[in-house]
Every structure is written in structure tokens, then in C-alpha cells.
Amino acid sequence: MKMRGFEIVKEEMRKTKREITLPTRGSKISAGYDFYSPIDIILEPNEKTCIWSDVKAYMQEGEVLLLFIRSSIGIKKGLALSNGTGVIDADYYSN
């Protein structure tokens, strides 16, 4: 049984054909994982966009994946997630 981790979305379901880097932890005691954008992008002030990660997460029952903007980017660049915090439930895998 898989404990917890990330996979690249199946080829036929992917939104981008770019190379995907799976999330990583900066160290064994990091609070979370770093996600990587498959595209380079420049946003103008007040501009919004959607960036597909083409990554899916698997986890145990009762666990949840929470997505937050990295604090240094939020503070220095003024970037934010449209919904504030992304919430991915354990049973969303392969949906």
C-alpha cells in the first residue's frame, strides 16, 4: 500500500506536454513540499492565470493535502492563490 507521495498524471489526461518535476522536500524536517511550475510565466499587476501542475497526490485515509503560496513569494511578490488555500482530499486520487 502506498503511504504518501506524488505521481505525474497519465499522459492522456495531462494539460501540458512540458517536463514535470515532482514535488520535493527541502530537507527531512521541512514542513512541506515544494511544487514546481512546468512553465515560465510573467504576470502583469492584477493579472490572473491558471497553471496546471500535472501532478497528482496519493495519501492515506484521513489525510489531506493543503496548498499554500510560499511565504517569501507572497510577501516579496504579492502573489496569492485565488482560493487562499488549496484543499485536496485523500479520496480525490485518480478522479
PyRosetta script that sets phi, psi and omega in degrees:
from pyrosetta import init, pose_from_sequence

init()
pose = pose_from_sequence("MKMRGFEIVKEEMRKTKREITLPTRGSKISAGYDFYSPIDIILEPNEKTCIWSDVKAYMQEGEVLLLFIRSSIGIKKGLALSNGTGVIDADYYSN")
pose.set_psi(1, 133.7)
pose.set_omega(1, 178.7)
pose.set_phi(2, -71.7)
pose.set_psi(2, 137.0)
pose.set_omega(2, 179.5)
pose.set_phi(3, -83.4)
pose.set_psi(3, -66.4)
pose.set_omega(3, -176.3)
pose.set_phi(4, -165.1)
pose.set_psi(4, 136.6)
pose.set_omega(4, 178.8)
pose.set_phi(5, 172.5)
pose.set_psi(5, -164.2)
pose.set_omega(5, -174.6)
pose.set_phi(6, -134.5)
pose.set_psi(6, 150.2)
pose.set_omega(6, 176.3)
pose.set_phi(7, -138.0)
pose.set_psi(7, 157.8)
pose.set_omega(7, 172.6)
pose.set_phi(8, -80.3)
pose.set_psi(8, 138.7)
pose.set_omega(8, 178.8)
pose.set_phi(9, -60.5)
pose.set_psi(9, 145.5)
pose.set_omega(9, 178.5)
pose.set_phi(10, -52.8)
pose.set_psi(10, 143.2)
pose.set_omega(10, -175.1)
pose.set_phi(11, -49.7)
pose.set_psi(11, -44.9)
pose.set_omega(11, -176.6)
pose.set_phi(12, -70.4)
pose.set_psi(12, -13.5)
pose.set_omega(12, -179.2)
pose.set_phi(13, -105.2)
pose.set_psi(13, -4.8)
pose.set_omega(13, -176.0)
pose.set_phi(14, -69.4)
pose.set_psi(14, 146.7)
pose.set_omega(14, 178.7)
pose.set_phi(15, -92.8)
pose.set_psi(15, -20.7)
pose.set_omega(15, 179.4)
pose.set_phi(16, -131.8)
pose.set_psi(16, 153.9)
pose.set_omega(16, 178.3)
pose.set_phi(17, -105.1)
pose.set_psi(17, 16.7)
pose.set_omega(17, 179.9)
pose.set_phi(18, -79.6)
pose.set_psi(18, 164.6)
pose.set_omega(18, 175.5)
pose.set_phi(19, -66.8)
pose.set_psi(19, 135.9)
pose.set_omega(19, -178.0)
pose.set_phi(20, -107.8)
pose.set_psi(20, 132.5)
pose.set_omega(20, 173.4)
pose.set_phi(21, -106.0)
pose.set_psi(21, 121.2)
pose.set_omega(21, 179.2)
pose.set_phi(22, -69.5)
pose.set_psi(22, 151.0)
pose.set_omega(22, 178.8)
pose.set_phi(23, -57.9)
pose.set_psi(23, 146.4)
pose.set_omega(23, 179.8)
pose.set_phi(24, -132.5)
pose.set_psi(24, 160.6)
pose.set_omega(24, 172.5)
pose.set_phi(25, -99.8)
pose.set_psi(25, 139.1)
pose.set_omega(25, 179.2)
pose.set_phi(26, -66.3)
pose.set_psi(26, -31.5)
pose.set_omega(26, 177.1)
pose.set_phi(27, -157.1)
pose.set_psi(27, 171.2)
pose.set_omega(27, -178.2)
pose.set_phi(28, -68.0)
pose.set_psi(28, -14.9)
pose.set_omega(28, 178.3)
pose.set_phi(29, -110.5)
pose.set_psi(29, 11.0)
pose.set_omega(29, 177.2)
pose.set_phi(30, -59.0)
pose.set_psi(30, 145.3)
pose.set_omega(30, 179.4)
pose.set_phi(31, -69.7)
pose.set_psi(31, -25.0)
pose.set_omega(31, -176.6)
pose.set_phi(32, -157.1)
pose.set_psi(32, -168.7)
pose.set_omega(32, -179.3)
pose.set_phi(33, -107.2)
pose.set_psi(33, 149.7)
pose.set_omega(33, 174.4)
pose.set_phi(34, -96.4)
pose.set_psi(34, 127.1)
pose.set_omega(34, 174.5)
pose.set_phi(35, -95.4)
pose.set_psi(35, 152.2)
pose.set_omega(35, -177.1)
pose.set_phi(36, -122.9)
pose.set_psi(36, 138.3)
pose.set_omega(36, 177.5)
pose.set_phi(37, -79.6)
pose.set_psi(37, 134.9)
pose.set_omega(37, 177.3)
pose.set_phi(38, -78.4)
pose.set_psi(38, -3.8)
pose.set_omega(38, -179.8)
pose.set_phi(39, -131.1)
pose.set_psi(39, 153.0)
pose.set_omega(39, 170.1)
pose.set_phi(40, -90.5)
pose.set_psi(40, 139.0)
pose.set_omega(40, -176.4)
pose.set_phi(41, -147.1)
pose.set_psi(41, 145.2)
pose.set_omega(41, 173.3)
pose.set_phi(42, -118.6)
pose.set_psi(42, 123.7)
pose.set_omega(42, 177.7)
pose.set_phi(43, -103.7)
pose.set_psi(43, 135.6)
pose.set_omega(43, 172.8)
pose.set_phi(44, -81.8)
pose.set_psi(44, 159.5)
pose.set_omega(44, 178.8)
pose.set_phi(45, -51.9)
pose.set_psi(45, 134.7)
pose.set_omega(45, 179.2)
pose.set_phi(46, 67.1)
pose.set_psi(46, 6.4)
pose.set_omega(46, 177.7)
pose.set_phi(47, -79.8)
pose.set_psi(47, 144.9)
pose.set_omega(47, 177.5)
pose.set_phi(48, -119.8)
pose.set_psi(48, 150.8)
pose.set_omega(48, 176.0)
pose.set_phi(49, -153.7)
pose.set_psi(49, 167.0)
pose.set_omega(49, 176.2)
pose.set_phi(50, -117.7)
pose.set_psi(50, 128.5)
pose.set_omega(50, 178.5)
pose.set_phi(51, -116.7)
pose.set_psi(51, 115.9)
pose.set_omega(51, 179.4)
pose.set_phi(52, -80.0)
pose.set_psi(52, 129.0)
pose.set_omega(52, 179.0)
pose.set_phi(53, -85.0)
pose.set_psi(53, -26.3)
pose.set_omega(53, -173.1)
pose.set_phi(54, 55.8)
pose.set_psi(54, 31.2)
pose.set_omega(54, 177.0)
pose.set_phi(55, -118.9)
pose.set_psi(55, 139.4)
pose.set_omega(55, 173.2)
pose.set_phi(56, -123.1)
pose.set_psi(56, 150.5)
pose.set_omega(56, -176.6)
pose.set_phi(57, -111.0)
pose.set_psi(57, 142.7)
pose.set_omega(57, 170.7)
pose.set_phi(58, -120.4)
pose.set_psi(58, 143.7)
pose.set_omega(58, -176.6)
pose.set_phi(59, -155.4)
pose.set_psi(59, 173.9)
pose.set_omega(59, -178.7)
pose.set_phi(60, -81.5)
pose.set_psi(60, 158.0)
pose.set_omega(60, 175.6)
pose.set_phi(61, -56.0)
pose.set_psi(61, 137.1)
pose.set_omega(61, 179.7)
pose.set_phi(62, 88.3)
pose.set_psi(62, -6.2)
pose.set_omega(62, 177.6)
pose.set_phi(63, -96.6)
pose.set_psi(63, 162.6)
pose.set_omega(63, 179.7)
pose.set_phi(64, -144.3)
pose.set_psi(64, 147.0)
pose.set_omega(64, 174.0)
pose.set_phi(65, -103.0)
pose.set_psi(65, 123.9)
pose.set_omega(65, 178.0)
pose.set_phi(66, -110.6)
pose.set_psi(66, 129.6)
pose.set_omega(66, -180.0)
pose.set_phi(67, -107.0)
pose.set_psi(67, 125.0)
pose.set_omega(67, 178.1)
pose.set_phi(68, -126.1)
pose.set_psi(68, 153.1)
pose.set_omega(68, 172.0)
pose.set_phi(69, -72.2)
pose.set_psi(69, 140.5)
pose.set_omega(69, 177.9)
pose.set_phi(70, -61.3)
pose.set_psi(70, 132.1)
pose.set_omega(70, -171.9)
pose.set_phi(71, -57.6)
pose.set_psi(71, -40.1)
pose.set_omega(71, -178.2)
pose.set_phi(72, -66.7)
pose.set_psi(72, -34.4)
pose.set_omega(72, 178.0)
pose.set_phi(73, -72.4)
pose.set_psi(73, -41.6)
pose.set_omega(73, 179.1)
pose.set_phi(74, -60.8)
pose.set_psi(74, -42.8)
pose.set_omega(74, -177.9)
pose.set_phi(75, -75.5)
pose.set_psi(75, -50.4)
pose.set_omega(75, -175.1)
pose.set_phi(76, -74.0)
pose.set_psi(76, -36.0)
pose.set_omega(76, -174.0)
pose.set_phi(77, -110.6)
pose.set_psi(77, -9.2)
pose.set_omega(77, 179.1)
pose.set_phi(78, 71.3)
pose.set_psi(78, 23.5)
pose.set_omega(78, 179.7)
pose.set_phi(79, -87.1)
pose.set_psi(79, 148.2)
pose.set_omega(79, 179.4)
pose.set_phi(80, -149.6)
pose.set_psi(80, 153.7)
pose.set_omega(80, 171.5)
pose.set_phi(81, -76.1)
pose.set_psi(81, 140.8)
pose.set_omega(81, -178.4)
pose.set_phi(82, -57.3)
pose.set_psi(82, -37.4)
pose.set_omega(82, -178.6)
pose.set_phi(83, -96.5)
pose.set_psi(83, 8.7)
pose.set_omega(83, 178.4)
pose.set_phi(84, 81.9)
pose.set_psi(84, -59.0)
pose.set_omega(84, 178.2)
pose.set_phi(85, -139.4)
pose.set_psi(85, 129.1)
pose.set_omega(85, 174.7)
pose.set_phi(86, -83.4)
pose.set_psi(86, 135.1)
pose.set_omega(86, -179.8)
pose.set_phi(87, -122.2)
pose.set_psi(87, 119.8)
pose.set_omega(87, 178.3)
pose.set_phi(88, -117.9)
pose.set_psi(88, 116.8)
pose.set_omega(88, 179.3)
pose.set_phi(89, -79.5)
pose.set_psi(89, 153.7)
pose.set_omega(89, -179.0)
pose.set_phi(90, -58.7)
pose.set_psi(90, -33.4)
pose.set_omega(90, -176.8)
pose.set_phi(91, -84.8)
pose.set_psi(91, 6.9)
pose.set_omega(91, 178.0)
pose.set_phi(92, -82.3)
pose.set_psi(92, -13.8)
pose.set_omega(92, -178.6)
pose.set_phi(93, -52.5)
pose.set_psi(93, 128.3)
pose.set_omega(93, 179.1)
pose.set_phi(94, 63.3)
pose.set_psi(94, 21.2)
pose.set_omega(94, 173.8)
pose.set_phi(95, -89.7)
pose.dump_pdb("model.pdb")
